[in-house]
Amino acid sequence: MHGRWRLFRHDAGQASGPPAWVYVVLFTACLLIGIWSARTFGAVVIWPANGVMLAALLQLHRRQALTVLAACLVINLAANVVRGDPMPFLWLNALLNLGQVCLAGLIARRVGGAALDLRRPRRLTNFALLAVTPAVVLSALFIVTVAASLHYYPPALYLFTVVRYSAMEILGLLIVTPALLLIAKSHRFRDTAPASPRETVGLLVLLVAVTTLVFLQPLAPVIFLVFPVLMLVAFRVSPVWVARAVILIAVIGGASTVAGHGPATLTRMLTVPGLESVPLVIHRLNIFYLFMLAVVLTALPVSTVMSARRGLVARLEARTRAAQAARRRAE
C-alpha cells in the first residue's frame, strides 16, 4: 500500500475530465434508467450511479467534489420518493450510497496513490479488491440486515440478497468509474495503441454485432463467443476504448437479459428452498453478473497490461535512438 489517507484530490493537481455538472447529469440519467428498469422489468440490472459519483469524487477538486456529492444526495432522495421507497429505506439508501462512495474513495486514495492512475495493473487490482469490494459488501450487509430485521428473511434469502446487491453495485463501480477516469486522461493514450481510428471503429462494431447475436438468439448458450472478439479489442485499442467496449457489452447484455433473451434464459435454474419468492428474472441476472464479472476481470487487466507494455517499448526505443545518436556524435 502507498499514498495517504486523503479523500479529495489535491488542489494543486491538474484539472482534467468533464466539468462538475456533467457528473450530476450522468448521475441523474443513471437514476432515471434505474427507475424505468424497475418499473418496466421489475429489476435493476446494474447500479452505475455510484460509479459516476465515485469518479467525480476521485477526479474533481474538493469544492467541486463536495458540490457534486451534495447534489447527488438530494437527487437520490428525490428519486427514492418518486420510486416510492418505504421508510427508512427512502433516506437510508441515499445515505448508504454516499457512504459507500466516500469509503471506496478514501481507500482508493490510500492503495492507489493520489493520482489513481488506473492504467497500471496493480493499481487497478487494488482499486477493485481493496477499495470497491469492501465498501460495497459492508453497505450490502448493513442494508440487507436492516431489511431482514423488519421483514423476516430465511437464511437462503438473506445470503442471496447480499450476493445480488453486492454483485450489482460492484459491477456498477468497476464498469463506470474506471471508464470515466480513463476517459478523463484520454490525452495520455494518443498514439499509444496499434489500431488506427478506422480499425478501432471496426473492432467495436464487430464486438457489438457478436454480443447482440449472442444475447438475442434463443438456440444455444454461446456466451463464450464474446471473449475472442473482446480480447482482440483489448490487444489492439487503448484502455479508454476497452472501457467503452465493456459498457456496450453491459448495456446490450443487461437489456436482453431482463427482456427475456440471451443465454441466461437458456440456463436451468436450481430450486433452492427459501428463494421461492424471488422472481425468475432476478435469478437469471445472477448468470449475467457472472458473465460481466468475467468480462471486467479479463478485459480491463489485459488492456492495462498491454498499455504498460507499449509504454515500456516506446521508452526503450526512444532511449535506444538517443544512445545511437550519442554514439554517432561521439564517433
C-alpha positions in Angstrom: 0.0 0.0 0.0 1.1 3.5 -0.6 -0.4 7.0 -0.5 -2.1 8.9 2.2 -5.5 8.8 3.8 -6.8 11.6 1.6 -10.4 11.8 0.4 -10.3 14.7 -2.1 -7.9 15.4 -4.9 -5.0 17.7 -4.1 -5.8 21.3 -5.1 -2.5 21.6 -7.0 -3.5 18.6 -9.3 -4.1 19.4 -12.9 -7.8 19.5 -13.8 -8.9 17.1 -16.5 -12.1 15.3 -17.5 -15.6 16.7 -17.7 -16.8 19.6 -15.6 -18.7 19.0 -12.4 -22.2 19.5 -13.8 -21.6 16.6 -16.3 -21.2 14.2 -13.4 -24.5 15.4 -11.9 -26.3 14.9 -15.3 -24.8 11.4 -15.6 -25.9 10.5 -12.1 -29.4 11.7 -12.8 -29.6 9.7 -16.0 -28.4 6.6 -14.2 -31.2 7.0 -11.6 -33.8 7.6 -14.3 -32.7 4.5 -16.1 -32.9 2.5 -12.8 -36.4 3.7 -12.1 -37.5 2.8 -15.7 -35.9 -0.6 -15.5 -37.5 -1.4 -12.1 -41.0 -0.3 -13.3 -40.7 -2.0 -16.8 -38.9 -5.2 -16.0 -39.2 -5.5 -12.2 -35.5 -5.4 -11.7 -32.5 -3.1 -11.8 -29.7 -4.8 -13.7 -26.6 -2.8 -12.6 -26.3 0.3 -10.4 -24.0 2.7 -12.2 -25.0 5.8 -10.3 -22.4 5.2 -7.5 -19.7 4.7 -10.2 -20.4 8.2 -11.5 -20.3 9.7 -8.0 -17.1 7.9 -7.2 -15.4 9.1 -10.4 -16.4 12.7 -9.5 -15.0 12.3 -6.0 -11.7 11.0 -7.3 -11.4 13.4 -10.3 -12.6 16.8 -9.0 -11.1 19.1 -6.5 -12.5 19.5 -3.0 -15.1 22.3 -3.5 -16.4 20.8 -6.8 -16.5 17.3 -5.4 -18.5 18.4 -2.3 -20.9 20.2 -4.6 -21.4 17.2 -6.8 -21.8 14.8 -3.8 -24.4 17.2 -2.2 -26.3 17.5 -5.4 -26.3 13.7 -6.0 -27.6 13.1 -2.4 -30.5 15.4 -3.0 -31.3 13.9 -6.4 -31.1 10.4 -4.9 -33.5 11.3 -2.2 -35.9 12.8 -4.7 -35.6 9.7 -6.9 -36.4 7.5 -3.9 -39.6 9.5 -3.3 -40.6 9.1 -6.9 -39.9 5.4 -6.8 -42.0 5.0 -3.7 -39.4 3.6 -1.3 -40.8 3.0 2.2 -39.3 4.3 5.3 -36.5 4.0 6.5 -35.1 2.9 3.1 -36.1 6.2 1.5 -33.3 8.1 3.2 -31.1 5.1 4.2 -30.4 4.0 0.6 -29.3 7.5 -0.3 -27.0 7.8 2.7 -25.5 4.4 2.1 -24.8 5.2 -1.5 -22.9 8.3 -0.3 -21.1 6.5 2.4 -20.1 3.6 0.1 -18.6 6.1 -2.4 -16.7 8.0 0.3 -15.3 4.8 1.8 -14.3 3.4 -1.5 -12.7 6.8 -2.5 -10.8 7.0 0.8 -9.4 3.5 0.4 -8.6 4.0 -3.3 -6.5 7.1 -2.5 -4.6 5.1 0.1 -3.9 2.0 -2.1 -3.7 3.7 -5.5 -2.0 7.0 -4.8 -3.4 10.5 -5.0 -3.4 10.4 -8.9 -5.0 6.9 -9.0 -3.7 6.1 -12.5 -5.7 3.0 -13.4 -3.5 2.3 -16.4 -1.3 0.4 -14.1 -2.5 -3.2 -13.5 -1.5 -3.2 -9.8 -3.5 -0.1 -9.0 -6.5 -1.4 -10.9 -6.3 -4.6 -8.9 -6.0 -2.7 -5.6 -8.9 -0.5 -6.6 -11.2 -3.4 -7.3 -10.2 -5.7 -4.4 -9.2 -3.3 -1.6 -11.4 -0.3 -2.2 -14.6 -1.2 -4.2 -15.3 -4.7 -2.8 -15.1 -3.9 0.9 -17.1 -0.7 0.6 -19.9 -2.5 -1.3 -20.0 -5.6 0.9 -20.2 -3.6 4.1 -23.1 -1.5 2.7 -24.8 -4.7 1.4 -24.6 -6.4 4.8 -26.0 -3.3 6.5 -29.0 -2.6 4.3 -30.0 -6.3 4.0 -29.6 -6.8 7.8 -32.0 -3.8 8.3 -34.4 -5.2 5.8 -34.3 -8.7 7.5 -34.9 -7.1 10.9 -38.1 -5.5 9.5 -39.3 -8.4 7.4 -38.2 -12.0 8.1 -35.6 -13.3 5.7 -34.8 -17.0 5.6 -31.0 -17.6 5.7 -31.0 -18.6 2.0 -32.9 -15.4 1.0 -30.6 -13.3 3.2 -27.4 -14.7 1.6 -28.9 -14.5 -1.9 -29.9 -10.8 -1.4 -26.4 -9.9 -0.1 -24.7 -11.5 -3.0 -27.0 -10.0 -5.6 -26.8 -6.5 -4.0 -23.0 -6.8 -3.9 -22.7 -8.0 -7.5 -25.0 -5.3 -8.8 -23.1 -2.5 -7.2 -19.6 -3.8 -7.6 -20.2 -4.1 -11.3 -21.5 -0.6 -11.4 -18.4 0.8 -9.8 -15.9 -1.4 -11.7 -17.5 -0.6 -15.1 -18.3 3.1 -14.8 -15.6 4.6 -12.5 -12.5 3.2 -14.4 -14.2 4.2 -17.7 -14.7 7.8 -16.6 -11.2 8.1 -15.0 -9.6 6.7 -18.2 -11.7 9.0 -20.4 -10.6 12.0 -18.3 -7.0 11.0 -19.1 -7.6 10.0 -22.7 -5.0 12.6 -23.9 -2.3 10.3 -22.4 -3.3 7.4 -24.7 -2.8 9.3 -28.0 -0.7 7.3 -30.5 -0.1 4.5 -28.0 -2.4 1.9 -29.4 -1.5 0.0 -32.6 -5.1 0.2 -34.0 -5.9 3.1 -36.3 -9.2 5.0 -35.8 -10.8 3.1 -38.6 -9.7 -0.2 -37.1 -10.9 0.8 -33.7 -14.4 1.6 -35.0 -14.4 -1.7 -37.0 -13.5 -3.7 -33.9 -16.2 -2.1 -31.8 -18.8 -2.7 -34.5 -17.7 -6.3 -34.6 -17.9 -6.6 -30.8 -21.4 -5.1 -30.8 -22.6 -7.4 -33.6 -21.3 -10.5 -31.9 -22.7 -9.5 -28.5 -26.1 -8.7 -30.0 -26.3 -12.0 -31.8 -25.2 -13.9 -28.7 -27.8 -12.3 -26.5 -30.7 -12.2 -28.9 -30.5 -15.8 -30.3 -32.8 -18.3 -28.4 -31.0 -21.5 -29.5 -27.8 -22.1 -27.6 -25.9 -20.5 -24.6 -22.9 -19.4 -26.7 -21.9 -16.6 -24.4 -18.2 -17.6 -24.7 -18.2 -16.2 -28.3 -17.9 -12.7 -26.9 -14.5 -13.3 -25.4 -12.3 -13.8 -28.5 -13.5 -10.5 -30.0 -13.2 -8.8 -26.6 -9.5 -10.0 -26.4 -8.8 -8.7 -29.9 -10.2 -5.3 -28.8 -8.1 -5.3 -25.6 -4.9 -6.1 -27.5 -5.4 -3.6 -30.3 -7.1 -0.5 -28.8 -6.3 1.8 -25.9 -7.8 1.2 -22.4 -10.2 4.1 -22.9 -11.9 2.3 -25.8 -11.8 -1.1 -23.9 -13.7 0.6 -21.0 -16.3 1.8 -23.5 -16.5 -1.7 -25.0 -17.2 -3.1 -21.6 -20.0 -0.6 -21.1 -21.5 -1.6 -24.5 -21.5 -5.2 -23.5 -23.2 -4.4 -20.2 -25.9 -2.4 -21.9 -26.6 -5.0 -24.6 -26.4 -8.0 -22.3 -28.3 -6.4 -19.4 -31.2 -5.1 -21.6 -31.5 -8.5 -23.3 -31.5 -10.5 -20.1 -34.2 -8.5 -18.3 -36.3 -8.6 -21.6 -36.1 -12.4 -21.5 -33.5 -13.0 -24.2 -30.0 -14.4 -24.2 -28.0 -17.3 -22.7 -29.3 -16.7 -19.2 -32.9 -17.7 -20.3 -31.5 -21.0 -21.6 -29.8 -21.8 -18.2 -31.7 -24.3 -16.0 -32.3 -22.7 -12.6 -31.9 -24.8 -9.4 -34.8 -24.8 -7.0 -33.4 -23.6 -3.6 -35.7 -23.7 -0.5 -36.3 -20.2 0.8 -36.0 -18.5 -2.6 -39.5 -19.2 -3.9 -40.4 -15.5 -3.6 -37.5 -14.4 -5.8 -38.7 -13.6 -9.4 -37.2 -15.6 -12.2 -35.6 -12.5 -13.8 -33.6 -11.9 -10.6 -32.3 -15.5 -10.8 -31.3 -15.0 -14.4 -29.5 -11.8 -13.6 -27.0 -13.7 -11.4 -25.9 -15.6 -14.6 -25.4 -12.2 -16.3 -23.5 -10.9 -13.3 -21.0 -13.8 -13.5 -20.6 -13.1 -17.2 -19.9 -9.4 -16.6 -17.5 -10.1 -13.8 -15.6 -12.3 -16.2 -15.7 -9.6 -18.8 -14.4 -6.9 -16.4 -11.7 -9.1 -14.8 -10.5 -10.1 -18.3 -10.7 -7.0 -20.4 -9.5 -4.2 -18.1 -6.4 -6.0 -16.7 -5.3 -7.2 -20.2 -5.8 -3.7 -21.6 -3.8 -2.1 -18.8 -1.0 -4.6 -19.2 -0.8 -4.1 -22.9 -0.9 -0.3 -22.4 2.0 -0.6 -19.9 3.9 -2.9 -22.2 3.5 -0.5 -25.2 4.7 2.4 -22.9 7.8 0.4 -21.9 8.6 -0.5 -25.5 8.2 3.1 -26.6 10.5 4.4 -23.9 13.1 1.7 -24.7 13.0 2.6 -28.4 13.4 6.3 -27.5 16.4 5.6 -25.3 17.9 3.3 -27.9 17.6 6.0 -30.5 19.1 8.6 -28.1 22.0 6.2 -27.3 22.7 5.6 -31.0 22.6 9.3 -31.7 25.1 10.0 -28.9 27.3 7.3 -30.2 27.3 8.8 -33.7 28.2 12.2 -32.3 31.0 10.7 -30.2 32.4 8.9 -33.2 
